[in-house]
């Protein structure tokens, strides 16, 4: 329960800093990831556990990308093309179904397809966050909404509340990035 509380606190701070486009979001995200490893292992949510390994890599990538672009002073919020959005939707559906099948077949995961969908969408959200694409917030709203039910089902109440707050913060983050984008 203490680890879940640490993860919850670090997760809230991470998203708040991300919405503010503050570089400190990345190191705080590492604390969230570490706590989440323990929480998801104990809850038998293996896709969430695996996804945090990818988050770890994407966190380092995002931190590096933001540091590099900050030096160039040219790293602003942008949007995806309609073609890119269609590609991401199709890719996320296919990968979620495949990953869900693997989890359902080879693990004791209690919510294999839901867990897989959250993991795959989260990879996309992290990648889009690192690229400063405004659509990352849309992905996070979907992930957060689905996660609320998943964590409730697994009695992970701190994480359930965390994802309710993440959902609200994703709306605020989107509005903040939208204002930043419109000032270009």
RAGI-V437370 format. One record per pair of residues at least 24 apart in sequence whose ideal C-beta (glycine too) atoms are under 6 Angstrom apart, sorted by sequence separation. I is the first residue (numbers start at 0). J is the second residue. D is the distance in whole Angstrom. If there is no record, write none. Layout:
BEGIN
i={I	I}
j={J	J}
d={D	D}
END
This chain:
BEGIN
i={95	6	94	117	143	6	91	117	5	6	29	91	117	140	28	139	2	6	91	25	136	2	3	2	25	87	113	136	25	136	110	22	133	79	76	78	79	46	76	45	45	64	47	46	50	57	61	46	53	60	44	50	54	46	76	76	76	75	42	42	7	10	14	4	11	18	3	7	14	18	18}
j={119	31	119	142	169	34	119	145	34	35	58	120	146	169	58	169	34	38	123	58	169	37	38	38	61	123	149	172	62	173	149	65	176	132	131	133	134	102	133	106	108	129	114	114	118	125	129	115	122	129	114	121	125	118	176	179	180	183	153	155	157	161	165	157	164	171	157	161	168	172	175}
d={5	6	5	6	6	3	5	6	5	5	6	6	6	5	5	4	5	6	6	6	5	5	5	6	6	6	5	5	4	4	6	6	5	6	5	5	5	6	5	5	5	5	6	4	4	4	4	5	5	5	6	5	6	4	5	5	4	6	5	6	5	5	6	6	6	6	4	4	5	4	5}
END
